[in-house]
Amino acid sequence: MADLLNTAKRFFGTDRFVETCGIEIVECREGFAKCQVTIADKHLNGINAIQGGVLFTIADFSAAVAAFTLGRVALSINADISFFRNCNSGLLTAEATVISATNNLCTCSVDVVCNDVKLANVKVGLFRTKQEIPIE
């Protein structure tokens, strides 16, 4: 399990946008990924609430990591986000679970939570490429 987490961190370590946002992979296992970021001033919009793009980014990234745990690179092809609440401080967590996977496609459900309150749910469809990932 630790090997999968380390492999994911190395593989996604070159994602400059995720790095700029401060998002980190904190857990992954087959079909599941958990990512977090501490909300900072740079994540807030003009009304002092977390920018919706931050919620989408952490959800999209978490889905990519969850799909990655199945052994191949996967790219998002569609997403549907439902916003429920907002916040402006605390630890933002996205938990992505693979709910369906075929040879070519994968679907993830992602819950985005802050301070134990669900802020959003995102369904992400991904295309599974042929590029295999060597899990060490």
Backbone as CSV, one residue per row, in Angstrom:
resi,resn,N_x,N_y,N_z,CA_x,CA_y,CA_z,C_x,C_y,C_z
1,MET,0.828,-1.203,0.000,0.000,0.000,0.000,0.862,1.252,0.000
2,ALA,1.904,1.272,0.818,2.811,2.429,0.844,3.516,2.571,-0.490
3,ASP,3.815,1.426,-1.150,4.471,1.489,-2.452,3.582,2.179,-3.480
4,LEU,2.290,1.884,-3.468,1.358,2.523,-4.389,1.293,4.027,-4.127
5,LEU,1.255,4.422,-2.869,1.239,5.842,-2.517,2.524,6.527,-2.995
6,ASN,3.659,5.916,-2.751,4.931,6.505,-3.191,5.015,6.586,-4.706
7,THR,4.538,5.552,-5.400,4.537,5.565,-6.859,3.652,6.699,-7.376
8,ALA,2.475,6.861,-6.787,1.563,7.935,-7.190,2.188,9.307,-6.946
9,LYS,2.825,9.478,-5.801,3.451,10.770,-5.496,4.566,11.087,-6.488
10,ARG,5.353,10.070,-6.858,6.413,10.299,-7.851,5.814,10.619,-9.223
11,PHE,4.836,9.837,-9.635,4.239,10.009,-10.957,3.581,11.382,-11.099
12,PHE,2.806,11.787,-10.111,2.076,13.054,-10.183,2.891,14.238,-9.665
13,GLY,4.119,13.991,-9.227,4.968,15.055,-8.695,5.331,16.124,-9.700
14,THR,5.115,15.849,-10.981,5.427,16.845,-12.016,4.211,17.687,-12.399
15,ASP,3.089,17.506,-11.717,1.883,18.283,-12.015,2.034,19.670,-11.393
16,ARG,2.442,20.605,-12.202,2.769,21.949,-11.713,1.549,22.708,-11.197
17,PHE,0.383,22.512,-11.823,-0.802,23.230,-11.357,-1.237,22.730,-9.979
18,VAL,-1.246,21.426,-9.802,-1.603,20.846,-8.506,-0.616,21.309,-7.438
19,GLU,0.664,21.361,-7.799,1.683,21.848,-6.864,1.430,23.308,-6.501
20,THR,1.087,24.126,-7.490,0.794,25.546,-7.240,-0.395,25.694,-6.290
21,CYS,-1.387,24.822,-6.440,-2.563,24.863,-5.566,-2.265,24.355,-4.162
22,GLY,-1.180,23.578,-4.015,-0.822,23.030,-2.708,-1.499,21.713,-2.386
23,ILE,-2.054,21.062,-3.385,-2.770,19.804,-3.183,-1.770,18.652,-3.043
24,GLU,-2.037,17.765,-2.076,-1.168,16.615,-1.835,-1.973,15.325,-1.818
25,ILE,-1.369,14.260,-2.338,-1.950,12.920,-2.235,-1.601,12.406,-0.841
26,VAL,-2.610,12.014,-0.069,-2.333,11.526,1.291,-2.636,10.045,1.471
27,GLU,-3.419,9.473,0.548,-3.734,8.055,0.655,-4.166,7.551,-0.706
28,CYS,-3.779,6.333,-1.027,-4.347,5.672,-2.200,-4.188,4.165,-2.064
29,ARG,-5.165,3.494,-2.603,-5.160,2.040,-2.701,-5.970,1.718,-3.953
30,GLU,-6.013,0.478,-4.342,-6.682,0.145,-5.585,-8.116,0.694,-5.619
31,GLY,-8.365,1.563,-6.605,-9.697,2.141,-6.794,-10.063,3.282,-5.874
32,PHE,-9.094,3.827,-5.146,-9.395,4.887,-4.178,-8.214,5.848,-4.055
33,ALA,-8.527,7.130,-3.888,-7.494,8.127,-3.608,-8.067,9.222,-2.715
34,LYS,-7.197,9.739,-1.855,-7.569,10.842,-0.961,-6.506,11.920,-1.104
35,CYS,-6.961,13.143,-1.406,-6.054,14.283,-1.557,-6.530,15.411,-0.645
36,GLN,-5.571,16.244,-0.224,-5.910,17.331,0.698,-5.135,18.598,0.371
37,VAL,-5.705,19.710,0.815,-5.031,21.000,0.779,-5.592,21.841,1.924
38,THR,-4.713,22.562,2.590,-5.159,23.515,3.605,-5.552,24.796,2.887
39,ILE,-6.774,25.242,3.117,-7.269,26.435,2.432,-6.455,27.647,2.861
40,ALA,-5.966,28.358,1.863,-5.180,29.575,2.079,-5.885,30.737,1.392
41,ASP,-5.404,31.929,1.635,-5.984,33.124,1.036,-6.039,33.026,-0.488
42,LYS,-5.030,32.394,-1.099,-4.980,32.286,-2.565,-6.112,31.416,-3.132
43,HIS,-6.787,30.637,-2.289,-7.874,29.775,-2.734,-9.236,30.467,-2.681
44,LEU,-9.288,31.671,-2.146,-10.565,32.357,-1.923,-10.921,33.286,-3.068
45,ASN,-12.228,33.432,-3.299,-12.702,34.341,-4.350,-13.042,35.714,-3.756
46,GLY,-13.704,36.531,-4.537,-13.997,37.906,-4.138,-14.961,38.051,-2.983
47,ILE,-15.714,37.011,-2.655,-16.629,37.092,-1.509,-16.085,36.304,-0.324
48,ASN,-14.771,36.031,-0.350,-14.078,35.366,0.754,-14.553,33.927,0.977
49,ALA,-14.940,33.268,-0.098,-15.317,31.852,-0.046,-14.380,31.087,-0.971
50,ILE,-14.227,29.797,-0.735,-13.326,29.021,-1.580,-13.820,29.048,-3.033
51,GLN,-12.906,29.291,-3.928,-13.210,29.353,-5.354,-13.668,27.973,-5.837
52,GLY,-14.755,27.940,-6.596,-15.274,26.672,-7.104,-14.244,25.898,-7.914
53,GLY,-13.352,26.602,-8.571,-12.306,25.947,-9.350,-11.363,25.126,-8.488
54,VAL,-11.187,25.519,-7.236,-10.346,24.749,-6.317,-11.045,23.425,-5.986
55,LEU,-12.350,23.489,-5.751,-13.115,22.275,-5.477,-13.051,21.329,-6.676
56,PHE,-13.210,21.883,-7.868,-13.153,21.051,-9.065,-11.753,20.475,-9.267
57,THR,-10.729,21.290,-9.072,-9.352,20.828,-9.291,-8.997,19.677,-8.363
58,ILE,-9.291,19.803,-7.079,-8.935,18.724,-6.153,-9.744,17.459,-6.464
59,ALA,-10.998,17.623,-6.901,-11.819,16.459,-7.255,-11.297,15.786,-8.520
60,ASP,-10.998,16.558,-9.535,-10.487,16.027,-10.797,-9.154,15.316,-10.578
61,PHE,-8.285,15.918,-9.799,-6.982,15.320,-9.517,-7.139,14.016,-8.726
62,SER,-8.013,14.021,-7.738,-8.235,12.815,-6.934,-8.776,11.678,-7.795
63,ALA,-9.660,11.995,-8.731,-10.184,10.976,-9.638,-9.068,10.402,-10.504
64,ALA,-8.181,11.263,-10.986,-7.055,10.789,-11.795,-6.164,9.844,-11.000
65,VAL,-5.939,10.172,-9.736,-5.101,9.317,-8.882,-5.809,7.990,-8.615
66,ALA,-7.117,8.029,-8.344,-7.862,6.789,-8.104,-7.816,5.885,-9.333
67,ALA,-7.994,6.461,-10.512,-7.927,5.676,-11.750,-6.516,5.138,-11.973
68,PHE,-5.518,5.924,-11.635,-4.102,5.542,-11.737,-3.820,4.256,-10.955
69,THR,-4.504,4.087,-9.822,-4.256,2.914,-8.982,-4.663,1.616,-9.665
70,LEU,-5.394,1.709,-10.773,-5.781,0.521,-11.531,-4.692,0.104,-12.511
71,GLY,-3.608,0.897,-12.589,-2.443,0.470,-13.343,-2.182,1.125,-14.681
72,ARG,-3.057,2.057,-15.096,-2.819,2.758,-16.361,-3.141,4.240,-16.204
73,VAL,-2.486,5.046,-16.998,-2.760,6.482,-17.018,-4.182,6.687,-17.527
74,ALA,-4.926,7.562,-16.869,-6.294,7.879,-17.275,-6.459,9.394,-17.355
75,LEU,-7.190,9.838,-18.358,-7.414,11.264,-18.598,-8.898,11.587,-18.505
76,SER,-9.231,12.656,-17.819,-10.634,13.059,-17.676,-11.223,13.398,-19.039
77,ILE,-12.446,12.910,-19.263,-13.145,13.241,-20.512,-14.466,13.953,-20.246
78,ASN,-14.989,13.844,-19.022,-16.175,14.618,-18.648,-16.282,14.660,-17.130
79,ALA,-17.071,15.603,-16.656,-17.274,15.727,-15.213,-18.587,16.455,-14.953
80,ASP,-19.216,16.108,-13.851,-20.447,16.752,-13.422,-20.290,17.068,-11.942
81,ILE,-20.322,18.353,-11.609,-20.099,18.769,-10.226,-21.386,19.352,-9.639
82,SER,-21.671,18.967,-8.426,-22.785,19.540,-7.673,-22.198,20.201,-6.430
83,PHE,-22.449,21.495,-6.287,-21.983,22.256,-5.120,-23.092,22.276,-4.076
84,PHE,-22.740,22.029,-2.821,-23.726,22.013,-1.745,-23.520,23.149,-0.751
85,ARG,-22.291,23.367,-0.365,-21.972,24.364,0.665,-20.663,25.023,0.289
86,ASN,-20.241,25.982,1.091,-18.962,26.644,0.882,-18.263,26.803,2.219
87,CYS,-16.998,27.169,2.168,-16.236,27.450,3.377,-15.090,28.379,2.990
88,ASN,-14.379,28.862,3.987,-13.249,29.752,3.669,-12.008,29.459,4.503
89,SER,-12.031,28.364,5.278,-10.837,27.979,6.032,-10.933,26.508,6.410
90,GLY,-9.776,25.927,6.681,-9.744,24.540,7.130,-9.029,23.635,6.154
91,LEU,-9.182,22.352,6.365,-8.551,21.329,5.544,-9.565,20.813,4.532
92,LEU,-9.269,21.016,3.259,-10.126,20.558,2.171,-9.664,19.160,1.766
93,THR,-10.591,18.208,1.742,-10.275,16.816,1.442,-11.169,16.316,0.325
94,ALA,-10.568,15.619,-0.634,-11.330,14.966,-1.701,-11.047,13.475,-1.631
95,GLU,-12.116,12.676,-1.595,-11.995,11.227,-1.605,-12.657,10.705,-2.865
96,ALA,-11.846,10.088,-3.726,-12.324,9.576,-5.010,-12.384,8.060,-4.966
97,THR,-13.508,7.515,-5.421,-13.699,6.076,-5.481,-14.077,5.690,-6.903
98,VAL,-13.385,4.703,-7.452,-13.743,4.181,-8.761,-15.041,3.398,-8.595
99,ILE,-16.076,3.786,-9.345,-17.359,3.090,-9.244,-17.621,2.195,-10.453
100,SER,-16.825,2.385,-11.508,-16.942,1.543,-12.687,-15.642,1.633,-13.465
101,ALA,-15.194,0.491,-13.984,-13.989,0.497,-14.808,-14.097,-0.600,-15.857
102,THR,-13.833,-0.221,-17.098,-13.739,-1.176,-18.191,-12.337,-1.056,-18.761
103,ASN,-12.078,-1.746,-19.843,-10.762,-1.670,-20.448,-10.400,-0.245,-20.866
104,ASN,-11.394,0.523,-21.347,-11.117,1.865,-21.880,-11.622,3.021,-21.029
105,LEU,-12.613,2.778,-20.194,-13.244,3.873,-19.452,-13.284,3.590,-17.958
106,CYS,-13.367,4.670,-17.212,-13.415,4.584,-15.758,-14.318,5.715,-15.268
107,THR,-15.108,5.461,-14.256,-15.940,6.500,-13.651,-15.631,6.554,-12.160
108,CYS,-15.449,7.766,-11.656,-15.177,7.977,-10.236,-16.234,8.882,-9.631
109,SER,-16.550,8.623,-8.384,-17.368,9.525,-7.587,-16.433,10.148,-6.554
110,VAL,-16.487,11.470,-6.457,-15.584,12.194,-5.564,-16.392,13.070,-4.611
111,ASP,-16.181,12.877,-3.315,-16.764,13.765,-2.310,-15.692,14.741,-1.868
112,VAL,-16.048,16.032,-1.852,-15.139,17.079,-1.393,-15.698,17.618,-0.083
113,VAL,-14.873,17.546,0.958,-15.310,17.856,2.321,-14.355,18.869,2.946
114,CYS,-14.888,19.752,3.770,-14.064,20.675,4.552,-14.646,20.753,5.956
115,ASN,-13.805,20.542,6.936,-14.243,20.611,8.332,-15.464,19.724,8.584
116,ASP,-15.433,18.503,8.037,-16.492,17.502,8.194,-17.819,17.883,7.546
117,VAL,-17.811,18.855,6.626,-19.016,19.260,5.906,-18.795,18.992,4.426
118,LYS,-19.727,18.232,3.796,-19.601,17.955,2.363,-19.927,19.217,1.571
119,LEU,-18.932,19.646,0.766,-19.093,20.849,-0.045,-19.556,20.536,-1.457
120,ALA,-19.129,19.385,-1.983,-19.452,19.059,-3.369,-19.315,17.567,-3.605
121,ASN,-19.989,17.110,-4.668,-19.795,15.761,-5.184,-19.539,15.913,-6.674
122,VAL,-18.576,15.155,-7.173,-18.213,15.227,-8.583,-18.174,13.815,-9.150
123,LYS,-18.834,13.619,-10.276,-18.718,12.373,-11.038,-17.766,12.681,-12.194
124,VAL,-16.699,11.914,-12.295,-15.676,12.144,-13.318,-15.559,10.905,-14.195
125,GLY,-15.661,11.109,-15.507,-15.425,10.045,-16.473,-14.011,10.183,-17.008
126,LEU,-13.303,9.079,-17.090,-11.910,9.104,-17.549,-11.689,8.071,-18.654
127,PHE,-10.808,8.412,-19.574,-10.368,7.483,-20.607,-9.089,6.824,-20.126
128,ARG,-9.068,5.500,-20.124,-7.890,4.752,-19.684,-6.977,4.522,-20.884
129,THR,-5.817,5.161,-20.864,-4.866,5.005,-21.962,-4.202,3.632,-21.878
130,LYS,-3.393,3.327,-22.858,-2.651,2.057,-22.866,-1.355,2.165,-22.066
131,GLN,-1.003,3.402,-21.638,0.250,3.607,-20.891,0.138,2.983,-19.507
132,GLU,0.888,1.910,-19.315,0.873,1.217,-18.029,1.784,1.904,-17.024
133,ILE,1.441,1.729,-15.771,2.200,2.341,-14.675,2.889,1.228,-13.902
134,PRO,4.203,1.266,-13.841,4.889,0.248,-13.036,4.742,0.554,-11.545
135,ILE,3.982,-0.259,-10.855,3.796,-0.084,-9.414,4.958,-0.797,-8.732
136,GLU,5.721,-0.033,-7.970,6.920,-0.589,-7.322,6.620,-1.091,-5.925
